[in-house]
Amino acid sequence: MPKLIKLYIVNVAIGFALAGLFVGMLLWFNIANLWHLVSTSDKGLLAVVVLWISNGVIFAGVQFGIAVMRMKDDDDDEPRGGNRAPSLVHLAEPVLVRVKAKKPQQQSRRY
């Protein structure tokens, strides 16, 4: 199995485990009276599963994003020389431009 696929599967499993822990804590601490709502409803198990899966998708994406961003590539440690040629871009310098002022036009009188 390729390393990237293995990395993805492991981090998705970690994310869903964390989501399960999160949903369990929501129910245990009875946040927003959630335990009562789930335990007294006939659709309570479905609500818990939907809550776990939706949080699992978010937690898994964040976990995989963190894992990818923490990957280190050792090839980037060496300094790479850039183009040492002189720049062909000339800096703009201000130039004085004379402009003749227009004579103000007379306004027509309307009665």
C-alpha positions in Angstrom: 0.0 0.0 0.0 1.4 3.5 -0.9 2.6 5.6 2.0 0.1 8.4 1.3 -2.9 6.0 1.4 -1.7 4.5 4.6 -1.2 8.0 6.1 -4.7 9.0 5.0 -6.4 5.9 6.5 -4.5 6.2 9.8 -5.4 9.8 10.2 -9.0 9.3 9.2 -9.3 6.6 11.8 -7.7 8.9 14.4 -10.2 11.7 13.4 -13.2 9.4 13.7 -12.0 8.2 17.1 -11.6 11.7 18.3 -15.1 12.5 17.0 -16.4 9.5 18.9 -14.7 10.8 22.1 -16.2 14.2 21.4 -19.7 13.0 20.9 -19.4 10.7 24.0 -18.3 13.7 26.1 -21.3 15.7 24.7 -23.6 13.0 25.9 -21.8 12.4 29.2 -21.8 16.0 30.2 -25.4 16.4 28.9 -24.5 19.5 26.9 -27.8 21.3 25.8 -29.7 18.4 27.5 -28.6 16.2 24.6 -28.5 12.9 26.6 -32.2 13.4 27.6 -33.2 14.1 24.0 -31.3 11.1 22.7 -32.4 8.7 25.4 -36.1 9.6 25.3 -36.5 9.7 21.5 -37.1 6.6 19.3 -34.7 8.1 16.7 -32.0 8.9 19.3 -29.5 6.3 18.1 -29.8 7.6 14.5 -29.2 11.2 15.8 -26.0 10.0 17.6 -24.8 8.2 14.5 -25.4 11.3 12.3 -23.7 13.5 14.9 -20.7 11.1 15.1 -20.3 10.8 11.3 -20.6 14.6 10.6 -18.1 15.4 13.4 -15.9 12.5 12.2 -15.7 14.0 8.7 -14.5 17.3 10.2 -12.1 15.8 12.7 -10.6 13.5 10.1 -10.1 16.3 7.6 -8.4 18.4 10.3 -6.3 15.5 11.5 -5.1 14.7 7.9 -4.4 18.4 7.2 -2.3 18.6 10.4 -0.4 15.4 9.4 0.3 16.7 5.9 1.5 20.1 7.2 3.8 18.4 9.7 5.6 16.4 7.0 9.1 17.5 6.5 11.0 17.3 3.3 14.7 17.3 3.8 15.5 18.4 0.3 14.5 22.0 1.0 17.2 22.5 3.7 20.0 23.3 1.2 20.3 26.9 0.0 19.6 27.2 -3.7 21.3 30.0 -5.7 19.0 32.2 -7.7 19.6 34.1 -10.9 22.5 36.4 -10.2 22.2 38.3 -13.4 21.5 42.0 -13.1 17.9 43.0 -13.1 16.6 44.4 -16.4 13.8 46.3 -14.7 14.5 50.0 -14.5 13.1 52.0 -11.6 10.7 54.7 -12.6 11.9 58.2 -11.9 9.6 61.2 -11.7 9.6 63.5 -14.7 8.4 67.1 -14.7 5.6 67.6 -17.3 4.3 71.1 -18.1 0.6 71.5 -18.8 -1.0 74.7 -19.9 -4.0 75.7 -17.9 -7.3 75.9 -19.7 -9.2 79.1 -19.7 -12.4 78.8 -17.7 -15.4 78.7 -20.0 -18.1 81.3 -19.6 -21.3 79.9 -18.2 -24.3 80.5 -20.4 -27.1 82.5 -18.8 -30.5 80.9 -18.8 -33.6 82.9 -18.1 
